[in-house]
Amino acid sequence: MPGTIPPSQPTPFSRRAALGLGAGATAALALPAQRAAAATAVGGARLAAPGTQVRLAAGAPKLPKLNARSWIIADNDSGEVLASYNAHKQLAPASTLKMLFADTVLPKFDKNDRHKVTAEDLADIPFGSSLVGIQAGTTYSVHQLWQGVFLRSGNDAVHVLSHMNGGVPATVAQMQARAKDLQADDTHVVSPDGFDHKGQVSSAYDLTLFARAGLKSADFRGYCATRTADFPAGGKKTFQIQNTDRLLTGQGVTPYEGLIGVKNGYTSHAGNTFTGAATRDGRTLLVTVMHPKSGYEAVYQETAALLDWGFKAGDKAGAVGELVVPLSEQPKRSASPAAGAKASPAGSGPGSGAGGGLGWELGGSVALAAIAGGGLLKLRRRSRPSGRRRA
């Protein structure tokens, strides 16, 4: 037939077309692996995807405009994640990592125990740290040390408690083990205080897990909700310390109605981070905001905006994922091919694309095109923090 190429001749694809087919084939081969990786992401596939994840029913309020590098909002009781943005992005956590420190060490000592601080207890505090003002030679109760941790984010209090706990390296190892139990796989602990150290990272998802675990403890809840306390100054003298959580105290921002806590943090490298919890009408919401791009108060303003949105949205915001249960609290299962999976397969469960929103099911051709264009999803990109100021 006229215009038909004889079978013996090669099809005259252009170089560009050939490259395009090659990229498409590569993407097609990679897609099943991408789906498998997303399906096993902690908390659900959508939380592993970049960008904003939300499922809104008709009449639901729009999400506020935020400029943080990562954030998440979840229901504390059900564990449902209502919305997120780069939830698993690994970033420097600053002093919000102290929530994991408290999850790990708080149960180990009676609050009435007393400890006389030595110079060795304070010898390894990073230069430029936030301090509550602990003095060598002075005796403090465990209760007072925890006030120093929660209210003033005192690295000196953290290091004294760490030395009481067997030393800083032992405490770091225990914190990493606790993170593993909580399934906080984005977190790598280098120091117990959250100060900037190379390789020390966490994520909005993990920090929210730490807060949720901590709030199960009456002592944890009590400390993070305390606004002021009298702290020993040596002899019989004391001085007042105030919580650095501005949404709790109202310093510089409007205090948030129903706020429980939990923990703020700042370093010159990490910028501002904050995890907050608030209760209204019997519902408790958790919010973590990491590294807003503008303003010292932005971390509090964006947290308040997310909390407002969550309480207004109610049941009109569907789950896009879940806060997983610690491994130690899960029922033991018999050995099976599915045992040990951390999330439901793609297409099922709250973290999938089923039931609305942009899931993997929607993205057959879209995902293929994105991957062919070089947009391979990076589930666990480790940042390299550097620079050291405060925590």
C-alpha positions in Angstrom: 0.0 0.0 0.0 1.2 3.5 -0.7 2.9 5.1 2.2 3.3 1.8 4.1 6.8 1.1 5.4 8.1 -2.3 4.4 8.6 -4.7 7.3 12.3 -5.0 6.6 12.9 -1.3 7.2 13.2 0.3 10.7 10.4 2.6 11.8 11.6 6.2 11.4 11.1 7.5 14.9 12.7 10.8 15.6 15.4 11.0 18.3 13.0 13.1 20.4 10.3 10.5 20.0 12.6 7.7 20.9 13.8 9.5 24.0 10.2 10.1 25.0 9.3 6.4 24.6 12.3 5.5 26.6 11.3 7.8 29.4 7.7 6.5 29.3 8.9 3.0 29.5 11.1 3.8 32.4 8.2 5.5 34.2 5.9 2.6 33.5 8.4 0.3 35.1 9.0 2.6 38.1 5.3 3.2 38.8 4.6 -0.1 40.6 7.6 0.5 42.8 6.3 4.0 43.5 2.9 2.7 44.4 4.4 0.1 46.7 6.5 2.7 48.5 3.5 5.0 49.0 1.3 2.1 50.2 3.8 1.3 53.0 4.3 4.9 54.0 3.7 5.4 57.7 0.2 6.8 58.1 -1.0 6.2 54.6 0.0 6.9 51.0 -1.3 10.5 50.7 0.9 11.6 53.6 4.0 10.5 51.6 3.0 12.6 48.6 4.3 16.2 48.3 2.1 19.2 48.6 -1.3 19.8 50.3 -3.4 16.8 51.1 -7.1 17.4 52.0 -10.5 16.0 51.3 -13.3 18.5 51.7 -17.0 17.9 51.5 -19.5 20.5 50.2 -19.7 23.4 52.5 -16.4 22.9 54.2 -14.2 25.9 54.9 -11.2 26.4 52.8 -7.8 25.8 54.2 -5.9 28.9 55.4 -3.0 30.2 53.3 0.2 29.1 54.9 3.9 29.5 54.0 5.4 26.8 56.3 7.6 24.2 54.7 5.6 21.4 56.4 2.5 21.1 58.5 -0.2 18.7 59.7 -3.5 18.8 61.6 -5.0 15.7 63.2 -7.7 14.5 65.6 -6.0 13.5 68.8 -8.6 10.9 69.8 -9.3 9.1 66.4 -5.8 9.7 65.0 -7.3 10.9 61.7 -5.1 13.3 59.8 -7.5 16.0 58.5 -5.0 17.8 56.2 -1.2 18.0 55.7 1.5 19.6 53.6 4.8 17.6 53.1 4.0 15.7 56.3 7.0 13.4 56.1 9.5 16.1 55.0 12.6 15.7 57.2 13.6 19.0 58.8 15.5 20.3 61.8 13.1 20.0 64.8 14.7 22.4 67.2 13.3 22.1 70.8 10.1 20.4 69.6 12.3 17.3 69.8 12.1 17.7 73.6 8.7 16.1 73.4 10.4 12.8 72.4 12.9 13.4 75.3 9.9 13.7 77.7 8.2 10.6 76.2 11.3 8.7 76.9 12.6 9.9 80.2 9.6 11.4 82.1 8.3 8.0 83.3 11.7 7.0 84.8 11.9 9.3 87.8 9.5 10.2 90.7 8.8 13.9 90.5 9.8 14.3 94.2 13.2 12.8 93.7 16.0 15.3 94.3 19.4 15.7 92.6 22.4 17.8 93.5 23.8 19.1 90.2 27.5 18.7 89.5 29.7 20.5 87.0 29.8 17.3 84.9 26.0 17.4 84.5 26.4 20.8 82.7 29.7 20.2 80.9 28.3 19.1 77.5 25.6 21.7 76.9 26.0 23.2 73.4 27.2 26.8 73.3 24.3 29.2 72.5 21.7 26.9 74.1 18.5 28.2 75.8 18.9 27.8 79.6 16.7 27.9 82.6 19.5 28.8 84.9 20.6 25.6 86.7 23.7 26.0 88.9 26.2 23.4 89.9 26.1 22.7 93.6 22.3 23.4 93.9 19.8 20.6 94.6 16.7 20.4 92.4 13.6 18.2 92.5 12.8 16.2 89.3 9.6 18.2 89.2 11.6 21.5 89.0 13.9 20.1 86.3 10.9 19.2 84.2 9.5 22.7 84.6 12.8 23.9 83.3 12.5 21.6 80.3 8.9 22.5 79.4 8.6 26.1 80.4 12.0 27.5 79.5 13.1 24.8 77.0 16.2 24.7 79.1 19.0 22.6 77.6 20.7 22.6 81.0 17.7 20.9 82.6 17.7 18.3 79.7 21.4 17.5 80.2 21.0 17.1 84.0 18.1 14.7 83.5 20.1 12.9 80.8 23.0 12.4 83.2 20.6 11.1 85.8 19.4 8.7 83.1 22.8 7.2 82.4 24.3 9.9 80.3 23.7 11.7 77.0 24.6 8.8 74.6 22.4 6.4 76.5 19.5 8.8 76.5 19.9 9.5 72.7 19.8 5.7 72.1 16.7 5.4 74.2 15.0 8.3 72.4 15.8 6.6 69.1 14.3 3.4 70.3 11.2 5.2 71.5 10.9 6.9 68.1 11.1 3.5 66.4 8.3 2.2 68.7 6.2 5.2 67.8 6.9 4.5 64.1 8.5 7.9 63.8 10.7 6.8 61.0 11.6 10.3 59.8 13.4 11.1 63.1 17.1 10.8 63.7 18.3 11.8 67.2 21.8 13.2 67.7 21.2 15.1 70.9 18.4 15.0 73.5 17.8 18.8 73.5 17.0 19.4 69.9 19.9 21.7 69.3 21.2 21.9 65.8 23.5 19.0 65.0 24.4 17.5 61.6 21.9 14.8 60.7 19.4 15.6 63.5 16.0 15.6 61.8 12.3 14.9 62.3 9.0 15.7 60.5 5.7 17.3 61.2 4.2 13.8 61.2 6.7 12.5 63.7 6.4 15.5 66.0 2.7 15.0 66.1 3.2 11.4 67.1 5.4 12.6 70.0 2.8 15.0 71.2 0.0 12.5 71.0 2.0 10.0 73.0 3.0 12.5 75.6 -0.5 13.8 76.1 -1.5 10.4 77.4 0.6 11.2 80.5 -1.0 13.5 83.1 2.4 14.8 84.1 3.3 15.6 80.5 -0.1 17.5 80.1 0.4 19.3 83.3 3.9 20.6 82.4 3.1 21.7 78.9 0.0 23.6 80.2 1.9 25.4 83.0 2.3 29.1 82.3 4.6 30.2 85.2 6.5 28.6 88.0 9.0 29.6 90.8 12.4 28.2 90.1 15.3 27.8 92.6 18.0 30.5 92.5 20.2 29.0 95.2 19.7 29.0 98.9 16.1 29.8 99.7 15.7 32.3 96.8 13.6 31.7 93.7 12.9 33.5 90.4 9.8 33.2 88.2 10.0 31.4 84.8 7.4 31.7 82.1 6.4 29.3 79.4 7.9 30.2 76.0 4.7 28.9 74.3 3.2 32.2 73.1 -0.2 30.7 72.2 -0.5 29.6 75.8 0.8 32.8 77.5 -0.4 35.4 75.0 3.0 37.1 74.8 3.1 38.9 71.4 0.1 37.0 70.0 -3.5 36.3 71.0 -3.7 33.3 73.4 -5.6 30.5 71.8 -8.8 29.4 73.5 -8.7 25.8 74.7 -4.9 25.4 74.2 -3.3 22.6 76.1 0.3 23.1 75.0 2.5 21.5 73.7 6.0 22.6 72.6 7.7 25.3 70.6 11.3 25.5 69.3 13.7 27.8 67.6 17.2 27.7 66.2 18.9 29.9 63.6 19.1 26.8 61.3 15.7 25.4 61.9 13.8 28.6 62.2 10.6 28.2 64.2 8.7 25.0 64.9 5.7 24.4 67.0 3.4 21.6 68.0 0.1 22.6 69.6 -3.0 20.9 71.0 -6.3 22.5 71.8 -9.7 21.2 72.9 -13.1 22.7 72.1 -16.5 21.1 72.5 -14.9 17.8 73.6 -12.7 17.5 70.5 -8.9 17.8 70.7 -6.9 18.7 67.7 -3.1 18.5 67.2 -1.2 20.8 64.8 2.5 20.9 63.9 3.9 23.7 61.9 7.6 23.6 60.8 9.8 26.4 59.3 7.4 29.2 58.2 9.1 31.4 55.7 8.3 34.7 57.4 8.2 36.3 60.8 8.8 35.0 64.3 5.1 35.0 65.2 4.1 33.1 61.9 4.5 29.7 63.5 1.9 30.6 66.1 -0.4 32.4 63.7 -0.4 29.5 61.3 -1.0 27.0 64.1 -4.0 29.1 65.3 -5.3 29.3 61.7 -5.1 25.5 61.3 -6.8 24.9 64.6 -9.6 27.4 63.7 -10.0 25.6 60.4 -10.1 22.1 62.0 -12.7 23.0 64.5 -14.9 24.8 61.9 -14.6 22.0 59.4 -15.8 19.3 61.8 -16.8 16.2 59.9 -16.7 18.0 56.5 -13.0 17.3 56.3 -12.3 13.6 55.5 -9.2 11.7 56.7 -6.2 11.7 54.4 -4.2 9.5 56.7 -3.8 8.5 60.3 -1.5 8.8 63.3 -0.4 5.3 63.7 -0.5 3.3 67.0 2.9 2.6 68.7 4.2 -0.9 67.9 4.3 -1.8 71.6 0.5 -1.1 71.8 -0.5 -3.2 68.8 -2.0 -6.6 69.2 0.4 -9.4 68.2 -0.4 -11.0 64.9 0.3 -14.4 63.5 3.0 -14.5 60.8 1.6 -13.8 57.4 2.7 -12.0 54.2 0.8 -8.9 55.4 2.3 -8.9 58.9 4.3 -5.9 59.7 2.8 -3.6 57.0 2.5 -0.1 58.3 -0.4 1.0 56.2 -3.3 -0.3 54.1 -2.7 -1.1 50.4 -3.2 1.9 48.1 -6.8 2.3 47.4 -8.0 1.4 50.9 -8.0 3.0 54.3 -8.0 6.7 55.2 -4.6 7.4 53.7 -5.5 6.3 50.2 -7.0 8.2 47.3 -10.3 6.3 47.5 -13.4 8.3 48.3 -12.2 11.6 46.9 -9.1 13.8 46.6 -6.0 13.2 44.5 -4.9 9.6 45.3 -2.7 7.3 43.3 -5.8 5.8 41.7 -6.6 9.2 40.1 -3.0 9.6 38.9 -2.4 6.6 36.6 -1.5 8.8 33.6 -0.8 11.9 35.7 1.7 10.1 37.9 3.3 8.5 34.8 3.7 11.8 33.2 5.1 13.4 36.4 7.6 10.6 36.8 8.6 10.6 33.2 9.3 14.3 33.6 11.8 13.6 36.4 9.4 14.1 39.3 10.3 11.0 41.2 8.7 11.0 44.7 11.3 11.2 47.4 9.9 9.7 50.5 12.8 10.0 52.9 15.0 12.9 51.8 17.4 13.7 54.7 18.4 17.3 55.2 21.8 18.2 56.5 21.3 20.7 59.3 24.2 23.0 60.2 24.6 26.1 62.2 24.1 26.3 65.9 22.0 28.7 67.9 19.5 28.0 70.6 17.1 25.1 71.0 
